Amino acid sequence: MFCQKCGQQVPDGSMFCTHCGASLAGGSVPTPTGAGPSSAPGLTQSMPPVAPAPQKPKSKAPIVIAVACAAVVLLGGGTVFALAMLNGSKSSDAQISVIDTGSSDEKDSSAKKKRDKSKAKESSSSDDEAVSEDESAYYGSDDSGDYLTDVQTYTNDLHPYSMSIPNRFELEDTPSGGARYKDPETGFVINLFGYVNTNEETAHEMFVDADTSGKTDLYTAEGDNWYVVSWREDDTIIYEKTIVTDSTIATAHLEYSTANRDMGSKIIDTLLPTFQVD
């Protein structure tokens, strides 16, 4: 019989080709009649059947290496966990860190940095609860807006104008035609003054003639019988509102520091609308 794969003659009944090792189960070619080991001239007798070469078993080295690596990782993790538990037993406040392969000096430095960071965080938290410098200057001894509701009404007897003034502001001076109030906690000033409109001026005429040259952060506004001019001088904000009628000209002059800008805005929004000429 002949191997169907390589065409070489093999002994009848062989399971594998003695030349190429191919399986001969159901795939051999019968030996032609009269053919034999010496049927072909010049050919020597075929070699006896040779068993197919056994296949080498697959190497177990990769499995062994993988098992060894897993053992090393587990051993290292167990060591770190044991060290962490030991450190935790020494100090309940200690931070357990991830694997640290540095020197003892590096570990000490890392622990110190963590302690410093923790202290800085605690300090920052306590600072956040404190009142800032600007808020302290604004609120004074209390942290409420009572000064916007706990007020008194100033009325000028000589000229018919009036305005609500916080009770915590103290009367400092009463010049002819006006009054000057000051908050002892923040230095906020409300200065009121008025006079007779002898020249029959209008609010628009006075607004146009107002001196606004060279004033920093200048703000102006104009209404039917009033106008506003505001500016900044260094760290002081000045806000003036003037009301003009046929008989009276009255001005509310507000003066406060930039640190009390919020207080100024609230007084302008809440109390300045009460400033009016009767």
C-alpha positions as CSV (number, residue, x, y, z in Angstrom):
1,M,0.0,0.0,0.0
2,F,1.0,3.6,-0.5
3,C,0.7,6.7,1.6
4,Q,-1.9,9.0,0.1
5,K,0.0,12.1,1.4
6,C,3.6,11.5,0.3
7,G,3.1,8.6,-2.2
8,Q,5.7,6.3,-0.5
9,Q,5.1,2.6,-0.2
10,V,4.3,1.4,3.3
11,P,3.6,-2.1,4.7
12,D,0.0,-3.2,4.4
13,G,-2.1,-2.6,7.5
14,S,0.1,0.3,8.8
15,M,-1.7,2.9,10.8
16,F,0.9,5.7,10.1
17,C,3.2,6.4,7.2
18,T,6.8,5.4,8.0
19,H,8.1,8.3,5.9
20,C,6.0,11.3,6.7
21,G,4.0,10.1,9.8
22,A,0.6,10.8,8.3
23,S,-2.4,8.8,9.5
24,L,-3.3,6.0,7.1
25,A,-6.7,5.2,8.5
26,G,-9.0,5.0,5.5
27,G,-6.6,7.0,3.4
28,S,-4.1,4.5,1.9
29,V,-3.7,3.4,-1.7
30,P,-3.6,-0.5,-2.2
31,T,-0.4,-1.9,-3.5
32,P,-0.7,-2.7,-7.2
33,T,-0.7,-6.5,-8.2
34,G,2.7,-7.9,-8.7
35,A,4.3,-4.9,-7.0
36,G,6.7,-5.7,-4.2
37,P,9.7,-4.3,-2.4
38,S,11.9,-5.2,-5.5
39,S,9.4,-4.6,-8.3
40,A,11.1,-1.4,-9.3
41,P,14.5,-1.9,-10.9
42,G,17.4,-0.4,-9.0
43,L,15.5,0.0,-5.7
44,T,16.6,-1.8,-2.6
45,Q,14.3,-3.5,-0.2
46,S,12.2,-1.0,1.8
47,M,13.3,-0.4,5.4
48,P,11.2,-2.1,8.1
49,P,8.2,-0.1,9.4
50,V,9.1,2.7,11.8
51,A,6.7,3.8,14.5
52,P,5.6,7.5,14.2
53,A,7.7,9.8,16.3
54,P,5.9,10.6,19.6
55,Q,4.8,14.1,20.1
56,K,6.6,16.1,22.7
57,P,4.4,16.9,25.7
58,K,3.6,20.6,26.0
59,S,6.0,22.5,28.3
60,K,4.6,23.3,31.8
61,A,7.1,26.1,32.3
62,P,4.6,29.0,31.6
63,I,2.2,27.5,34.2
64,V,5.0,27.2,36.7
65,I,6.1,30.8,36.1
66,A,2.6,32.1,36.5
67,V,2.1,30.2,39.7
68,A,5.4,31.6,41.0
69,C,4.4,35.2,40.1
70,A,1.1,34.8,41.9
71,A,2.8,33.5,44.9
72,V,5.2,36.5,45.0
73,V,2.3,39.0,44.6
74,L,0.3,37.3,47.4
75,L,3.4,37.1,49.6
76,G,4.2,40.9,49.0
77,G,0.5,41.8,49.6
78,G,0.4,39.8,52.8
79,T,3.6,41.5,54.0
80,V,2.2,45.0,53.3
81,F,-1.1,44.1,55.0
82,A,0.8,42.8,58.1
83,L,2.9,46.0,58.3
84,A,-0.2,48.2,57.9
85,M,-2.0,46.3,60.6
86,L,1.1,46.6,62.8
87,N,1.3,50.4,62.2
88,G,-2.4,50.7,62.8
89,S,-2.1,49.0,66.2
90,K,0.7,51.5,67.2
91,S,-1.4,54.6,66.3
92,S,-5.1,54.8,65.5
93,D,-4.5,58.1,63.6
94,A,-1.9,56.7,61.3
95,Q,-2.7,56.7,57.6
96,I,-2.2,53.3,55.8
97,S,-0.5,53.8,52.5
98,V,-0.3,51.7,49.4
99,I,2.9,49.6,48.8
100,D,5.9,51.7,49.6
101,T,9.3,50.4,48.3
102,G,11.2,53.5,49.4
103,S,13.8,53.8,52.0
104,S,13.0,54.4,55.7
105,D,14.0,58.1,55.3
106,E,11.5,58.5,52.4
107,K,8.8,56.8,54.4
108,D,9.4,59.1,57.4
109,S,9.3,62.1,55.0
110,S,6.1,60.9,53.4
111,A,4.4,60.4,56.9
112,K,5.5,63.9,57.9
113,K,4.0,65.4,54.7
114,K,0.7,63.6,55.4
115,R,0.6,64.9,59.0
116,D,1.4,68.4,57.9
117,K,-1.3,68.2,55.2
118,S,-3.9,67.0,57.7
119,K,-3.0,69.8,60.1
120,A,-3.3,72.4,57.3
121,K,-6.7,71.0,56.3
122,E,-7.9,71.3,59.9
123,S,-6.6,74.8,60.1
124,S,-8.2,75.8,56.8
125,S,-11.5,74.3,58.1
126,S,-11.4,76.4,61.2
127,D,-10.4,79.5,59.2
128,D,-13.5,79.1,57.0
129,E,-15.7,79.3,60.0
130,A,-14.2,82.6,61.1
131,V,-15.6,85.9,59.9
132,S,-13.3,87.5,57.3
133,E,-11.8,90.9,57.8
134,D,-14.1,92.7,55.4
135,E,-17.2,91.1,56.9
136,S,-16.0,92.0,60.3
137,A,-15.6,95.6,59.2
138,Y,-19.1,95.5,57.6
139,Y,-21.1,93.7,60.3
140,G,-19.3,95.2,63.3
141,S,-20.3,93.5,66.5
142,D,-23.2,91.6,65.1
143,D,-23.7,89.5,61.9
144,S,-27.2,90.7,61.0
145,G,-28.7,93.4,58.9
146,D,-30.7,95.0,61.7
147,Y,-29.2,98.4,60.8
148,L,-31.5,98.3,57.7
149,T,-34.7,98.0,59.8
150,D,-33.7,99.5,63.2
151,V,-33.8,103.1,62.0
152,Q,-34.9,106.6,62.8
153,T,-36.2,109.3,60.5
154,Y,-34.2,112.5,60.2
155,T,-36.3,115.5,59.2
156,N,-34.9,118.9,58.5
157,D,-36.9,121.7,60.1
158,L,-35.5,124.4,57.9
159,H,-35.9,122.7,54.5
160,P,-38.6,120.1,53.9
161,Y,-36.5,116.9,53.3
162,S,-36.1,113.7,55.3
163,M,-34.4,110.3,55.3
164,S,-34.2,107.1,57.4
165,I,-30.9,106.7,59.3
166,P,-29.8,103.5,61.1
167,N,-30.0,103.9,64.9
168,R,-26.5,102.6,65.4
169,F,-25.2,105.7,63.5
170,E,-24.3,108.5,65.8
171,L,-25.1,112.2,65.1
172,E,-21.8,114.0,64.8
173,D,-22.7,117.5,63.6
174,T,-25.7,119.6,62.7
175,P,-24.5,122.2,60.3
176,S,-27.0,124.8,59.0
177,G,-29.5,123.0,56.8
178,G,-28.2,119.5,57.5
179,A,-26.9,116.7,59.7
180,R,-23.9,114.4,59.7
181,Y,-24.2,110.8,61.0
182,K,-21.4,108.2,61.4
183,D,-21.3,104.5,62.2
184,P,-18.7,104.1,65.0
185,E,-18.0,100.5,64.0
186,T,-17.3,100.9,60.3
187,G,-16.7,104.6,59.8
188,F,-19.6,104.8,57.3
189,V,-20.8,108.5,56.9
190,I,-24.2,109.8,55.9
191,N,-24.1,113.5,55.4
192,L,-27.4,115.4,54.7
193,F,-27.7,119.0,53.7
194,G,-30.1,121.3,51.8
195,Y,-30.7,124.9,50.8
196,V,-33.2,127.1,49.1
197,N,-33.4,126.9,45.3
198,T,-33.0,130.7,44.8
199,N,-31.9,130.4,41.2
200,E,-34.7,128.1,40.2
201,E,-32.3,125.5,38.8
202,T,-33.5,122.2,37.5
203,A,-32.0,118.8,38.2
204,H,-30.9,118.4,34.6
205,E,-29.1,121.8,34.7
206,M,-27.3,120.9,37.9
207,F,-26.4,117.4,36.5
208,V,-24.9,118.9,33.4
209,D,-22.8,121.3,35.4
210,A,-21.6,118.7,37.9
211,D,-17.8,118.4,38.1
212,T,-16.9,114.9,37.0
213,S,-13.4,115.5,35.7
214,G,-10.6,113.3,37.0
215,K,-12.9,111.1,39.2
216,T,-12.1,107.4,39.4
217,D,-14.7,104.7,38.8
218,L,-17.2,107.5,37.9
219,Y,-20.9,106.5,38.0
220,T,-23.8,108.9,37.0
221,A,-27.6,108.6,36.7
222,E,-30.4,111.1,36.1
223,G,-34.2,111.2,36.8
224,D,-37.0,113.8,36.4
225,N,-36.0,115.8,39.5
226,W,-32.9,114.1,40.8
227,Y,-29.4,113.0,39.7
228,V,-26.6,110.8,41.1
229,V,-22.8,111.2,40.9
230,S,-20.6,108.5,42.5
231,W,-16.8,108.1,42.4
232,R,-13.8,106.6,44.3
233,E,-11.0,108.4,46.0
234,D,-8.3,105.9,46.9
235,D,-10.1,103.4,49.2
236,T,-13.1,105.6,49.8
237,I,-16.3,105.5,47.8
238,I,-18.5,108.6,47.6
239,Y,-22.1,108.4,46.5
240,E,-24.2,111.6,46.2
241,K,-27.9,111.9,45.3
242,T,-29.4,115.4,44.8
243,I,-33.1,116.1,44.6
244,V,-34.2,119.4,43.1
245,T,-37.6,121.0,43.4
246,D,-38.8,124.5,42.7
247,S,-38.1,125.6,46.3
248,T,-35.4,123.2,47.7
249,I,-32.2,121.5,46.7
250,A,-31.2,118.6,49.0
251,T,-28.3,116.2,48.9
252,A,-27.6,112.9,50.6
253,H,-23.8,112.3,50.7
254,L,-22.7,108.8,51.5
255,E,-19.0,108.0,52.2
256,Y,-17.6,104.6,53.0
257,S,-14.5,102.4,52.5
258,T,-14.2,99.8,49.7
259,A,-14.1,97.2,52.5
260,N,-17.7,98.1,53.3
261,R,-18.9,98.1,49.7
262,D,-21.7,95.6,50.4
263,M,-22.9,97.7,53.3
264,G,-23.0,100.8,51.0
265,S,-24.9,98.9,48.3
266,K,-27.6,97.7,50.9
267,I,-28.0,101.2,52.3
268,I,-28.3,102.7,48.8
269,D,-30.9,100.1,47.8
270,T,-32.9,100.1,51.1
271,L,-32.6,103.4,52.9
272,L,-31.7,105.9,50.2
273,P,-35.1,105.6,48.6
274,T,-36.5,107.1,51.8
275,F,-34.5,110.3,51.0
276,Q,-37.1,112.8,49.7
277,V,-38.1,116.4,49.6
278,D,-41.6,117.0,51.0
